[in-house]
Amino acid sequence: MDTKSKVPKAARKRPALALVRNDTLRATPGAVKKLVSVAKRLGIELLEERDAKKADALLALGGDGSMLSAVRAHAQLGKPFLGVNIGTLGYLSAAPLSGAEEALRAWRDGETRIEERSMLRAQVRRGGNGPAGKPALALNDLVATRQGTGRVACIALEVDGEHVAEFPCDGLILATPTGSTAYSLSAGGPLLSPRADAFVANVICPHTLTSRPLVLPGDSIATVRVVRAGGPVAFCADGIVCGRMREGDSFTATTAALRVSLVSMPGADPFEPLRVKLGWNYSSARPVSATGPSSGTADRT
């Protein structure tokens, strides 16, 4: 669901953004300096991350990993996230650093839009016993993956209590529509619209020629179980190891009640990131030769 973003009435005279920054990036100090200047010029109060509760929204500075970290730390606040990209891909960002002033002005004036993104929730269970560790939330994906050994694992998938299959593989990904452009994409998964009420079950390096990703309804209950470990198996949420799994362990994933609000620019084309970041539009970017593709002389340099 897309809605217009609004700054609360009490804060309209001086709207506030809490800056969540990635200090591991070399570009961060210069980017922070620019954002401080832009915010001052626009009359926006730029708060430290520790004051996120006082802000109207969170400004995530970095790449997609930085946005995931910001969501992991602050999603429970229920505030929108505005991403400014100084990383590599920036699928989740509203603007690059060069467009930060335009993005912040649009947000200040209530002209940006809010995209509601679904998350997945899961918790590891030890065999037939109770839960182990804390529940995990993921904006991108939940993954069971083998680690540190070349031996194949065997992972079973159940959906709504029905057995799907046991896969000899390196692991299995459950990806949200947002995460369909991340790890799952690298593993040959489909791209889902961010607005789709669905998620993907995708096997990593299956030792079979016939395995294919599954697109499941958003209200599905998916259980991933380690049938044979073959070595250490990690349970990960958005790339962070949340626990270890042994043979017989499982996790059950559902669409979380909590959703994440991402700020986007007005009139943003949802397919532009795919064209730009995945290198689509080959023919318009690199025209084929005048003799046409049928001659086999297309320019592929």
Residue pairs with C-beta under 8 A, 6 or more apart in sequence:
1 115
1 116
1 195
2 113
2 114
2 115
2 116
2 195
2 264
3 113
3 114
3 116
4 110
4 111
4 112
4 113
4 114
5 57
5 80
5 107
5 110
5 112
5 113
5 114
5 263
6 110
7 15
7 56
7 107
7 108
7 110
8 56
11 56
14 43
14 44
14 45
15 43
15 44
15 45
15 56
15 107
15 108
16 44
16 45
16 46
16 47
16 54
16 55
16 56
17 39
17 44
17 45
17 46
17 47
17 55
17 56
17 57
17 58
17 59
17 82
17 104
17 107
18 47
18 48
18 49
18 51
18 52
18 54
18 55
18 57
18 58
18 59
18 74
19 32
19 35
19 46
19 47
19 48
19 49
19 59
19 61
20 49
20 52
20 58
20 59
20 60
20 61
20 66
20 69
20 70
20 73
20 74
21 28
21 32
21 49
21 61
21 62
21 66
22 28
22 61
22 62
22 63
22 65
22 66
22 69
22 87
25 62
25 63
25 66
25 86
25 87
27 86
27 97
28 61
28 62
28 86
31 61
31 84
31 86
31 97
32 61
34 97
34 100
35 46
35 59
35 61
35 84
35 100
35 104
36 46
38 44
38 100
38 101
38 104
39 45
39 46
39 104
40 46
41 101
42 101
42 104
42 105
42 108
43 108
44 104
44 108
46 59
47 54
47 55
49 73
52 58
52 74
52 77
52 79
53 77
55 79
56 79
56 80
57 79
57 80
57 81
57 82
57 107
57 263
58 70
58 74
58 77
58 79
58 80
58 81
58 82
59 82
59 83
59 84
60 66
60 67
60 69
60 70
60 81
60 82
60 83
60 84
60 92
60 93
61 83
61 84
61 86
62 69
62 85
62 86
62 87
63 85
63 86
63 87
63 88
63 89
63 90
63 93
64 87
64 88
64 89
64 90
64 91
64 92
64 93
64 182
65 87
65 239
66 83
66 87
67 81
67 83
67 92
67 93
68 92
68 139
68 140
68 238
68 239
70 81
71 81
71 139
71 238
71 260
72 137
72 139
72 238
72 240
74 81
75 119
75 137
75 139
75 258
75 260
76 258
78 261
79 261
80 114
80 261
80 262
80 263
81 92
81 260
81 261
81 262
81 263
82 94
82 103
82 104
82 107
82 112
82 262
82 263
83 90
83 92
83 93
83 94
83 95
83 262
83 263
84 93
84 94
84 95
84 96
84 97
84 100
84 103
85 93
85 95
85 96
85 97
86 96
86 97
89 277
90 96
90 273
90 277
91 181
91 182
91 273
91 277
92 178
92 262
94 103
94 107
94 112
94 262
94 263
94 264
94 265
94 268
95 102
95 103
95 265
99 265
102 265
103 112
103 263
103 265
106 112
106 265
106 266
107 263
111 266
112 263
112 264
112 265
112 266
113 263
113 264
113 265
113 266
113 268
114 261
114 262
114 263
114 264
115 194
115 195
115 261
115 262
115 263
115 264
116 259
116 260
116 261
117 139
117 176
117 177
117 178
117 194
117 259
117 260
117 261
117 262
118 176
118 177
118 178
118 197
118 199
118 218
118 255
118 256
118 259
119 137
119 138
119 139
119 176
119 255
119 256
119 258
119 259
119 260
120 137
120 138
120 141
120 142
120 174
120 176
120 199
120 253
120 254
120 255
120 256
121 135
121 136
121 137
121 138
121 253
121 254
121 255
121 256
121 257
121 258
122 135
122 136
122 138
122 142
122 174
122 237
122 251
122 252
122 253
122 254
123 131
123 132
123 133
123 134
123 135
123 136
123 251
123 252
124 131
124 132
124 133
124 235
124 242
124 243
124 245
124 249
124 250
124 251
125 131
125 132
125 249
125 250
125 251
125 252
126 132
126 246
126 248
126 249
127 246
127 248
127 249
128 248
132 243
132 249
133 242
133 243
134 242
136 142
136 235
136 237
136 242
137 237
137 256
137 258
138 176
138 179
138 237
138 238
139 176
139 178
139 179
139 238
139 260
140 175
140 176
140 178
140 179
140 182
140 183
140 238
140 239
141 173
141 174
141 175
141 176
141 179
141 182
141 183
141 184
141 236
141 237
141 238
142 173
142 174
142 224
142 235
142 236
142 237
142 251
142 253
143 171
143 172
143 173
143 174
143 183
143 204
143 234
143 235
143 236
143 237
144 155
144 171
144 172
144 224
144 226
144 233
144 234
144 235
144 236
144 245
144 251
145 170
145 171
145 172
145 204
145 233
145 234
145 236
146 152
146 153
146 170
146 171
146 229
146 230
146 231
146 232
146 233
146 234
147 231
147 232
147 233
147 234
148 231
148 232
149 230
149 231
149 232
151 230
151 231
152 168
152 169
152 170
152 207
152 230
153 168
153 169
153 170
153 171
153 226
153 228
153 229
153 230
153 231
153 233
154 166
154 167
154 168
154 169
154 226
154 227
154 228
154 230
155 166
155 167
155 169
155 171
155 172
155 203
155 224
155 225
155 226
155 227
156 163
156 164
156 165
156 166
156 167
156 224
156 225
156 226
156 227
157 164
157 165
157 166
157 167
157 172
157 201
157 222
157 223
157 224
157 225
158 164
158 222
158 223
158 225
159 201
159 214
159 216
159 220
159 221
159 222
159 223
160 220
160 221
161 221
164 201
164 214
166 227
167 203
167 206
167 207
167 208
167 211
168 206
168 207
168 208
169 203
169 204
169 205
169 206
169 207
169 211
170 204
170 205
171 203
171 204
171 205
171 233
172 201
172 202
172 203
172 204
172 224
173 183
173 184
173 187
173 189
173 200
173 201
173 202
173 203
173 204
174 199
174 200
174 201
174 202
174 222
174 224
174 253
175 182
175 183
175 184
175 189
175 199
175 200
175 202
176 199
177 192
177 193
177 194
177 195
177 196
177 198
177 199
178 194
179 200
179 238
180 189
180 190
180 191
180 192
180 200
181 191
181 273
181 274
183 239
184 200
184 202
184 213
185 191
187 202
187 203
187 204
187 205
187 213
188 202
188 213
189 200
189 202
189 213
190 200
190 213
190 215
191 274
192 198
192 199
192 200
192 215
193 270
194 270
196 218
197 217
197 218
197 219
198 215
198 216
198 217
198 218
199 215
199 216
199 218
199 220
199 222
199 253
199 255
200 213
200 214
200 215
200 216
201 213
201 214
201 216
201 222
202 213
202 214
203 211
203 213
216 222
218 255
219 254
219 255
220 254
221 252
221 253
221 254
222 252
222 253
222 254
223 250
223 251
223 252
223 253
224 250
224 251
224 252
224 253
225 248
225 249
225 250
226 233
226 245
226 246
226 247
226 248
226 249
226 250
227 247
228 247
229 245
229 246
229 247
232 244
233 244
233 245
233 246
233 249
234 241
234 243
234 244
234 245
235 241
235 242
235 243
235 244
235 245
235 251
236 242
245 251
274 280
275 281
279 285
286 299
286 300
287 299
288 298
288 299
289 295
289 297
289 298
289 299
291 297
